[in-house]
């Protein structure tokens, strides 16, 4: 997998440590230690499965809604809003596909 593209610096850690009191109210551990400080060879886990599932679910839902709307509108006239929706749907699917391919 490799290391993160931009490893944490000491300035990053100082900024995050300033936020710890706010996070402790929500159950953040008192004795937190940054993984890269404790183990310099630490490689953060990469789990893109949830992104993939979410993207597929939204693509399917969007496709169903667009198909139902186009089916209903096919019985009458297509208006400019239908063409705009179709163009945005196609670009949305392209962007989602590009995002899904970039996370894997």
N, C-alpha and C positions, 0 to 999 in steps of 0.2 A: 504494500500500500504506500509506503513512504511516509515522510514526515509532513506536517502541515505546511502549506505554501508560505505562511508567515508565522513563524514560531513566536510564542509570547516573549516579550521583553520584560525587564524589571519594571519599566514604566507602566506596562499593561497590568502587571500584577499589583502594583501600588494602586492603580485606579480601581481595579476590581476589589481589592481589600477595603477600599473606602466604602464600597457598597455592601459589604458583609453585614453591618448592623441592620440594614434594611431587610436583608434576606433571612437573618436569623429569626425574625418575627414569623416567618413562614416555614420554619423547621430546618433551616440550613444548619449543618453541623458546626459545632464550636471549634473543633480542632481540624479544620479543613487544610489540606496541604495540596498545592498544585502538583499534578502528576509529573510534569516535566522537571520540576525541582527535585521531587523525590526519586525519580528514575529518569535520567537523561535519555535513555533508549526507549522511552514510552512512545507508542504509536497509538493515536486516538482511534477508537473503533469507528468504522464506517458502516452505517446501516442505511442503505437507500431503499430497502424493501417497502417501508411505509410510504415513502414518496412515490414509489411505483404504484402501489395499490391505490393511493389517493388520486393520483393522476388518471389511472384507468377508470376509477369510479366516476370522476368528474367528466371525463371524455364520454363515457357511456350515457350519463345523465344528460349532458348537453346535446349529444347526438339524438337522443330520444325526444327531447323537447323541440329541437329544431325540426326533426322529421314530422312530429305531430303537427306543429304549426304549419309547415309547408303542405302537409296533406290536407289540413283544414282550408288553407288559403287556395289550394289548387282547385277547389270547387267554385271559386270566384275569381277575382282579379288579383294579381300580384301588385302590391303597391311599392313605393320606394323604400318603405321601412322593411319590407320583406327582403329586398335586394341588399340593403345595408346589413340586415341580420345575417344573411347568407355569407356576405363578404367577411363579416367579423367572425362568424363561425369557422370559416376556412382558415383565417389567420390565427384564430385561437387554437385550432387543432395543430397547425404547423408549429406554433410556439410551444405548446405542451409536448409535442413529440420531440422537439429539439431539447427541451428541458429534461425529458425522461432519458434521452440518449446521453446527455451530458452528466447525469448523476450516476450512471452505471459504468 
